[in-house]
Amino acid sequence: MDETNGSDAADDASERATDGGSAGGASGDGGPDDPSEDRVSEESITEGSLIRPLFHLAWPIVVIQLLQVMYNVVDTLYLGRLSAEAVGAISLAFPLIFLLIAVAGGFTTAGAILVAQYTGADGDRSAGLVAGQTIFSVSVLSVLIGVAGYFYTRPALEILPSDPDTAATVIPLAADYMEIIFLGIPLMFGFFVFSALMRGYGDTRTPMAVMVVSVFLNVLLDPFLIFGFSANPLFEWLAAVPLVAALDPVGIQESLFAATGFTGYGIEGAAMATIFSRGVATAIGLWLLFATGLGPAVSVSHLRPDLGFIEDIFRLGLPSSVEQTTSALAMITLTAMVVTFSPPVVAAYGLGNRLISLVFLPAMGLGRAIDTMVGQNLGANRADRAARSVKLAASTGAGVMFLVALVAVTFTEPIVGAFLGDVPDAPATVAYAVEYVQIRSVEFAFIGVSQVILGAFRGAGNTKTAMVISILTLWVGRVASVAYLVFVAGWGETGIWVGMALGNVLGALVGVAWFARGTWTERYIDDPAPDVDPVGDD
C-alpha cells in the first residue's frame, strides 16, 4: 500500500516540570545525566535556532517508521514460509484493518496538537489533562472498534468479490488473523496515543526506544507462535550460522517438539505476536507517562472525563479521522482500478509503491516534526517563528527529496531488479516498475512540500484545512486523474503512473497557496489555566 498520503495515526519529552511550571524545563542543554537531553526542550523549539529542534524531532520519527516497516517485513517473511495463502490473507486484511484504525487515528493527532500548544504556552498542567482525556477517549473508541471489528470481520469478508479458490483458502485465513487483531486493538492504540502525545510534547526519541523493544519482541515471537517447534525456519537459519551450528539447532528443535508437541498457531500466531509486542509497548508507554518524569504531567485523576477537553479532542480529531479514512478508501479504489490490468502491471504497482513509501519517510518525518514546531510556537504566541519553521522545513524537504529523485532516476533499474528474482514475468514487471518509479520521481520534491504544509495546518489546529487538501490530493489529484487517463484518455498503464504522480503536485500547489493566505496563524487554545477548559477557535 502506498503510504505517501497517510497521516499520523497515530500514525508519532524526557523532562516534565513540576505542577505549575514550564513543560520545557530551564535548559535544552543538560549534562550527561540530564533527562532533558532526550527531549527537544520548549526553549529550543520556541527560541533560538530552528534547524536543531527540527532535526532532533524528525529523525526519530523516520526511524519509528522504518521499524514499522520491519514489523511488516518480518510478518511477511515468516508467513511466506508458511504458505502463499497466508501472505495473501494479510495483504487482504491490512486495508480493512487500516480503515477501522483510521477512525480513531485522528483523535491521537488531536491529542498531539493540543499537548503541543499547551506545552508552548507553559500550560503543563493543561497539557497533562488533555493527555489524560486523549487516553480516555481513544481507549473507549478502541474498545468499540475492536468489538465491532471482531463481530463483523467474517460478514464483511464474505461480501467481497472473490473467485472460489480465494474464498475457500485466503478469506478464512484473513478472518482468523483479523479477529485476533481486533481483539487486541486497544493494546495497539495505546502505543499510538503514547507516541503522539510525546511527539506533541517535543520528545520523539522515547517512543523510538519503546518501538525498538516492541519490534524486537515481534521478531522473537513470530517464528515460535507461527510454527512452534515443527518446521520452524528460524532453527534452519541458525543451523547455517557456523558457530551456532555446533549447538545443533535442528536437533534442539526436534527435542523441543518431542517434549511439547507444539506446532504453532499459523497465521493466528503472527497476529498474537503483533498484539503482544504492541501490548508491551503500550504498557511501557503508559508507565512512562504516569510514573516517571517523562512527557506531560499526566496523572490518574486526569482520566476522569472532562467534557470540555473531550469536545475539543473530537472537534480537532474528527477531520483527521475523515482524512485518514478517505485516504484508505482512495487507496482501495486505486487498487480496484489497477487490478483490471495484467499481473506484471499489478506487481509493478505494488513494488513501486513499496519503494516510494520508503523514499517518502524523510518528508513524513519533517511533516510530523513541523506539527510540533508550529503547535508549540503558536502556543507561545510566536506565529512569526512558526512561519519561519514551516518555510525552513518545506525548503529542506523539497531539497532532500529532489536529491532522492535524482538517485531514483539514475539507479531505478538495479534498485527495482534487486527485489525480484528469477520468477515468471520478472522482466516485464521490472520494466513497468522502472517506468512507474521514474515518472513518480517528478513529484518527490512536491511530496516534501505537501507533507510539511499539512503538518503545519495540523499543528495550528486547522485539521479541516488539512483534511480538504488531503482529499483534493487523493480523490482529485490521484483517483480522478488515474480514472480519466486510463479509462477515458486510453493511456493504459502509463495513465496509472502519471495519475499517481499528479496527486502530490496538486496537494503541494494548493497547500502553499492556502498557507500563503496566513489564516492559519492563530493558535487553537486560549491562555491555559488549571481550572479553565480549552476553548477552540474553529
Backbone hydrogen bonds, N-H to C=O, Kabsch-Sander energy under -0.5 kcal/mol:
donor,donor_aa,acceptor,acceptor_aa,energy
6,G,3,E,-1.6
16,R,293,G,-1.2
21,G,18,T,-2.6
25,G,22,S,-0.7
34,D,31,G,-1.6
37,E,34,D,-1.9
38,D,35,P,-1.8
39,R,36,S,-1.2
40,V,202,G,-2.3
41,S,39,R,-1.0
45,I,41,S,-1.5
46,T,42,E,-2.9
47,E,43,E,-1.6
54,L,50,L,-1.7
55,F,51,I,-2.5
56,H,52,R,-2.6
57,L,53,P,-1.9
58,A,54,L,-2.0
59,W,55,F,-2.3
61,I,57,L,-0.7
62,V,58,A,-1.8
63,V,59,W,-2.0
64,I,60,P,-2.6
65,Q,61,I,-2.0
66,L,62,V,-2.1
67,L,63,V,-2.5
68,Q,64,I,-2.0
69,V,65,Q,-2.1
70,M,66,L,-1.9
71,Y,67,L,-2.0
72,N,68,Q,-1.8
73,V,69,V,-2.7
74,V,70,M,-2.9
75,D,71,Y,-2.1
76,T,72,N,-2.4
77,L,73,V,-2.9
78,Y,74,V,-2.3
79,L,75,D,-2.6
80,G,76,T,-2.1
81,R,77,L,-0.6
81,R,78,Y,-0.9
82,L,78,Y,-0.6
82,L,79,L,-0.5
83,S,79,L,-2.5
87,V,83,S,-1.3
88,G,84,A,-2.3
89,A,85,E,-2.1
90,I,86,A,-2.0
91,S,87,V,-1.8
92,L,88,G,-1.9
93,A,89,A,-2.4
94,F,90,I,-2.1
96,L,92,L,-0.7
97,I,93,A,-2.5
98,F,94,F,-3.0
99,L,95,P,-1.9
100,L,96,L,-1.3
101,I,97,I,-2.5
102,A,98,F,-2.2
103,V,99,L,-0.6
103,V,100,L,-0.8
104,A,100,L,-0.7
104,A,101,I,-0.7
105,G,101,I,-1.7
106,G,102,A,-1.1
107,F,104,A,-1.1
108,T,104,A,-0.8
108,T,105,G,-0.7
109,T,105,G,-1.3
110,A,106,G,-1.8
111,G,107,F,-1.8
112,A,108,T,-2.0
113,I,109,T,-2.2
114,L,110,A,-2.4
115,V,111,G,-2.5
116,A,112,A,-2.3
117,Q,113,I,-2.3
118,Y,114,L,-2.6
119,T,115,V,-2.4
120,G,116,A,-2.4
121,A,117,Q,-1.5
122,D,119,T,-1.6
123,G,118,Y,-3.6
124,D,21,G,-0.7
124,D,122,D,-0.8
127,A,123,G,-2.8
128,G,124,D,-2.4
129,L,125,R,-2.1
130,V,126,S,-2.7
131,A,127,A,-1.8
132,G,128,G,-2.3
133,Q,129,L,-2.4
134,T,130,V,-2.1
135,I,131,A,-2.3
136,F,132,G,-2.3
137,S,133,Q,-2.7
138,V,134,T,-2.7
139,S,135,I,-1.9
140,V,136,F,-2.1
141,L,137,S,-2.2
142,S,138,V,-2.8
143,V,139,S,-1.9
144,L,140,V,-2.0
145,I,141,L,-2.8
146,G,142,S,-2.7
147,V,143,V,-2.5
148,A,144,L,-2.5
149,G,145,I,-3.0
150,Y,146,G,-2.2
151,F,147,V,-2.0
152,Y,148,A,-1.8
153,T,149,G,-1.0
156,A,152,Y,-2.1
157,L,153,T,-2.3
158,E,154,R,-2.1
159,I,155,P,-1.0
160,L,157,L,-1.1
167,A,163,D,-2.5
168,A,164,P,-1.8
169,T,165,D,-2.0
170,V,166,T,-1.1
171,I,166,T,-2.3
173,L,169,T,-0.8
174,A,170,V,-2.5
175,A,171,I,-2.3
176,D,172,P,-2.2
177,Y,173,L,-2.3
178,M,174,A,-2.7
179,E,175,A,-2.3
180,I,176,D,-1.3
181,I,177,Y,-1.9
182,F,178,M,-2.7
183,L,179,E,-1.7
184,G,180,I,-1.4
185,I,182,F,-1.0
187,L,184,G,-0.8
188,M,184,G,-1.7
189,F,185,I,-2.9
190,G,186,P,-1.5
191,F,187,L,-0.8
191,F,188,M,-0.6
192,F,188,M,-1.3
193,V,189,F,-2.6
194,F,190,G,-2.2
195,S,191,F,-2.8
196,A,192,F,-2.3
197,L,193,V,-2.8
198,M,194,F,-2.3
199,R,195,S,-2.0
200,G,196,A,-2.4
201,Y,197,L,-1.6
202,G,198,M,-0.8
202,G,199,R,-0.9
203,D,198,M,-3.1
204,T,202,G,-0.6
205,R,38,D,-0.6
208,M,204,T,-1.2
209,A,205,R,-2.2
210,V,206,T,-2.2
211,M,207,P,-2.4
212,V,208,M,-1.9
213,V,209,A,-1.5
214,S,210,V,-2.1
215,V,211,M,-2.8
216,F,212,V,-2.3
217,L,213,V,-2.1
218,N,214,S,-2.2
219,V,215,V,-2.8
220,L,216,F,-2.1
221,L,217,L,-2.8
222,D,218,N,-2.4
224,F,220,L,-0.5
225,L,221,L,-2.7
226,I,222,D,-2.2
227,F,223,P,-2.3
228,G,223,P,-0.6
228,G,224,F,-1.1
229,F,262,F,-2.8
230,S,227,F,-1.5
235,F,232,N,-0.9
236,E,232,N,-1.1
237,W,233,P,-2.5
238,L,234,L,-2.4
239,A,235,F,-1.8
240,A,236,E,-0.7
240,A,237,W,-0.9
241,V,238,L,-1.5
245,A,241,V,-3.0
246,A,242,P,-0.7
246,A,243,L,-0.7
247,L,244,V,-2.1
248,D,245,A,-2.0
252,I,248,D,-2.1
253,Q,249,P,-2.5
254,E,250,V,-2.3
255,S,251,G,-2.1
256,L,252,I,-2.5
257,F,253,Q,-2.5
258,A,254,E,-2.3
259,A,255,S,-1.8
260,T,256,L,-2.1
261,G,257,F,-2.6
263,T,261,G,-0.5
265,Y,225,L,-3.5
266,G,226,I,-1.9
268,E,265,Y,-1.2
269,G,266,G,-1.0
270,A,266,G,-1.0
271,A,267,I,-1.5
272,M,268,E,-2.3
273,A,269,G,-2.5
274,T,270,A,-2.0
275,I,271,A,-2.6
276,F,272,M,-2.8
277,S,273,A,-2.5
278,R,274,T,-2.4
279,G,275,I,-2.5
280,V,276,F,-2.3
281,A,277,S,-1.7
282,T,278,R,-2.5
283,A,279,G,-2.5
284,I,280,V,-2.6
285,G,281,A,-2.6
286,L,282,T,-2.8
287,W,283,A,-2.1
288,L,284,I,-2.5
289,L,285,G,-2.1
290,F,286,L,-2.6
291,A,287,W,-2.6
292,T,288,L,-0.8
294,L,288,L,-0.7
295,G,13,A,-3.7
298,V,289,L,-0.5
298,V,296,P,-2.2
302,H,299,S,-1.4
303,L,300,V,-1.9
304,R,301,S,-1.3
310,I,306,D,-2.6
311,E,307,L,-2.3
312,D,308,G,-1.6
313,I,309,F,-2.7
314,F,310,I,-2.4
315,R,311,E,-2.5
316,L,312,D,-2.5
317,G,313,I,-2.6
318,L,314,F,-2.5
320,S,316,L,-0.8
321,S,317,G,-2.6
322,V,318,L,-2.6
323,E,319,P,-2.6
324,Q,320,S,-2.5
325,T,321,S,-2.6
326,T,322,V,-2.8
327,S,323,E,-1.6
328,A,324,Q,-2.0
329,L,325,T,-2.4
330,A,326,T,-2.4
331,M,327,S,-2.1
332,I,328,A,-1.9
333,T,329,L,-2.4
334,L,330,A,-2.6
335,T,331,M,-2.3
336,A,332,I,-2.1
337,M,333,T,-1.5
338,V,334,L,-2.4
339,V,335,T,-2.2
340,T,337,M,-1.2
341,F,338,V,-2.2
345,V,342,S,-0.6
346,V,342,S,-2.1
347,A,343,P,-3.0
348,A,344,P,-2.3
349,Y,345,V,-2.4
350,G,346,V,-2.2
351,L,347,A,-2.8
352,G,348,A,-2.9
353,N,349,Y,-2.2
354,R,350,G,-1.8
355,L,351,L,-2.0
356,I,352,G,-2.6
357,S,353,N,-2.1
358,L,354,R,-1.3
359,V,355,L,-2.0
360,F,356,I,-2.0
361,L,358,L,-1.2
364,M,360,F,-2.2
365,G,361,L,-2.6
366,L,362,P,-2.0
367,G,363,A,-2.4
368,R,364,M,-2.5
369,A,365,G,-1.8
370,I,366,L,-2.4
371,D,367,G,-1.0
372,T,368,R,-0.8
373,M,369,A,-2.1
374,V,370,I,-3.1
375,G,371,D,-2.1
376,Q,372,T,-2.8
377,N,373,M,-2.0
378,L,374,V,-2.7
379,G,375,G,-2.1
380,A,376,Q,-1.6
381,N,378,L,-1.7
382,R,377,N,-3.7
386,A,382,R,-2.2
387,A,383,A,-2.4
388,R,384,D,-2.0
389,S,385,R,-2.3
390,V,386,A,-1.8
391,K,387,A,-2.3
392,L,388,R,-2.4
393,A,389,S,-2.6
394,A,390,V,-2.8
395,S,391,K,-2.3
396,T,392,L,-2.4
397,G,393,A,-3.1
398,A,394,A,-2.5
399,G,395,S,-2.3
400,V,396,T,-2.8
401,M,397,G,-2.4
402,F,398,A,-1.9
403,L,399,G,-1.9
404,V,400,V,-2.1
405,A,401,M,-2.1
406,L,402,F,-1.9
407,V,403,L,-1.9
408,A,404,V,-2.6
409,V,405,A,-2.6
410,T,406,L,-2.1
411,F,407,V,-2.6
415,I,411,F,-1.9
416,V,412,T,-2.9
417,G,413,E,-2.9
418,A,414,P,-1.3
419,F,416,V,-1.6
420,L,417,G,-1.3
423,V,421,G,-1.9
426,A,423,V,-1.7
429,T,425,D,-2.5
430,V,426,A,-2.8
431,A,427,P,-2.2
432,Y,428,A,-2.4
433,A,429,T,-2.7
434,V,430,V,-2.5
435,E,431,A,-2.0
436,Y,432,Y,-2.4
437,V,433,A,-2.7
438,Q,434,V,-2.4
439,I,435,E,-2.2
440,R,436,Y,-2.5
441,S,437,V,-1.4
442,V,439,I,-1.3
443,E,440,R,-1.6
444,F,441,S,-1.0
447,I,443,E,-2.1
448,G,444,F,-1.7
449,V,445,A,-1.5
450,S,446,F,-3.0
451,Q,447,I,-2.4
452,V,448,G,-1.1
453,I,449,V,-2.4
454,L,450,S,-2.4
455,G,451,Q,-2.0
456,A,452,V,-2.2
457,F,453,I,-2.2
458,R,454,L,-2.2
459,G,455,G,-2.6
460,A,456,A,-1.7
461,G,458,R,-1.6
462,N,457,F,-2.4
463,T,461,G,-1.5
466,A,462,N,-1.8
467,M,463,T,-2.2
468,V,464,K,-2.5
469,I,465,T,-2.5
470,S,466,A,-2.3
471,I,467,M,-2.5
472,L,468,V,-2.5
473,T,469,I,-2.6
474,L,470,S,-2.5
475,W,471,I,-2.7
476,V,471,I,-0.8
476,V,472,L,-1.1
477,G,472,L,-3.0
478,R,474,L,-0.6
479,V,474,L,-3.2
480,A,475,W,-1.8
481,S,476,V,-0.8
482,V,478,R,-3.4
483,A,479,V,-2.5
484,Y,480,A,-2.4
485,L,481,S,-2.9
486,V,482,V,-2.5
487,F,483,A,-2.2
488,V,483,A,-0.5
488,V,484,Y,-1.9
489,A,484,Y,-3.1
491,W,485,L,-3.1
494,T,491,W,-1.0
495,G,492,G,-1.2
496,I,492,G,-0.7
496,I,493,E,-0.6
497,W,493,E,-1.7
498,V,494,T,-2.7
499,G,495,G,-2.3
500,M,496,I,-2.5
501,A,497,W,-1.6
502,L,498,V,-1.6
503,G,499,G,-0.7
503,G,500,M,-0.6
504,N,500,M,-0.5
505,V,501,A,-0.9
506,L,502,L,-2.5
507,G,503,G,-2.5
508,A,504,N,-2.5
509,L,505,V,-2.1
510,V,506,L,-2.6
511,G,507,G,-2.5
512,V,508,A,-2.6
513,A,509,L,-1.9
514,W,510,V,-2.4
515,F,511,G,-2.8
516,A,512,V,-2.3
517,R,513,A,-0.6
517,R,514,W,-0.9
518,G,515,F,-1.7
521,T,518,G,-0.9
529,A,532,V,-0.5
532,V,529,A,-1.9
536,G,534,P,-0.5
537,D,524,Y,-0.7
538,D,536,G,-0.8
